Amino acid sequence: MARRRVIVYPPTRTGGRRVRVEACILGTAYSLHDLSVFLCRAGIKGLAEVDATAEDRIEDARELIEWRGGGPGVWEA
């Protein structure tokens, strides 16, 4: 089964990053916790908050998440 592609856009001037899955904008995330909540609500399971930065899971997260304008540690402009 193909995995849906998640795009996390660069931080805005006011902080936070827009999150999109396919053609659907999920909202603006201000932390990895927010991102994990959005993904869970979108039905993307198995990617806990720590998975986005945990060294042993970063490759799985890279397959799913396209980080634009900085990686998972960047949340402010």
C-alpha positions, 0 to 999 in steps of 0.5 A: 500500500502506498504511503501518502506524502506529507509536506511540512513547509518552511516556518512563517514569519509569525512561527509555525509551519503549514502541513499538507498531505496530498492536496489537503492542508491539515493546518499550521504546526508549531511543534513536532507534537502538533505535527503528530496530532495532524498526522494521526487525524489524517489517518497516518498511524505509526509515526509517533512524535519522537519518530520524526527526529529519532535517529533510528527512525529518521529514514522512515520519516524521510520517506513520509515527510518532505521538510521544506525550509529546515528539518524537524528542529526548525519551527520559527522563522 
